[in-house]
């Protein structure tokens, strides 16, 4: 579930033992947040979006490793 404030997503992460909190910038300004159990769930979220909507940010949470980085379009981008 997406939340329009950080704290509910962080609480959800703690309650369910999720590994990632992801933020999405909104067109009208501000962000929405969601916790994900693992990298596969994050990948599913990103890969099921239209290309223009694939810009998300990983929230680096205190006492938590930050090991995931996705740049899916790089490999398929036109040569500059």
Long-range contacts (C-beta under 8 A, 24 or more apart in sequence): 1-34, 2-32, 2-33, 2-34, 3-32, 3-33, 3-34, 4-30, 4-31, 4-32, 4-33, 5-33, 6-31, 6-33, 6-59, 8-33, 9-33, 9-34, 9-35, 9-59, 10-35, 10-59, 10-61, 13-61, 19-64, 20-58, 20-59, 20-68, 21-58, 21-59, 21-61, 22-56, 22-57, 22-58, 22-59, 23-56, 23-57, 23-58, 23-59, 24-55, 24-56, 24-57, 25-55, 25-57, 31-57, 33-59, 39-68, 42-68, 42-70, 43-70, 46-70, 46-72, 47-72
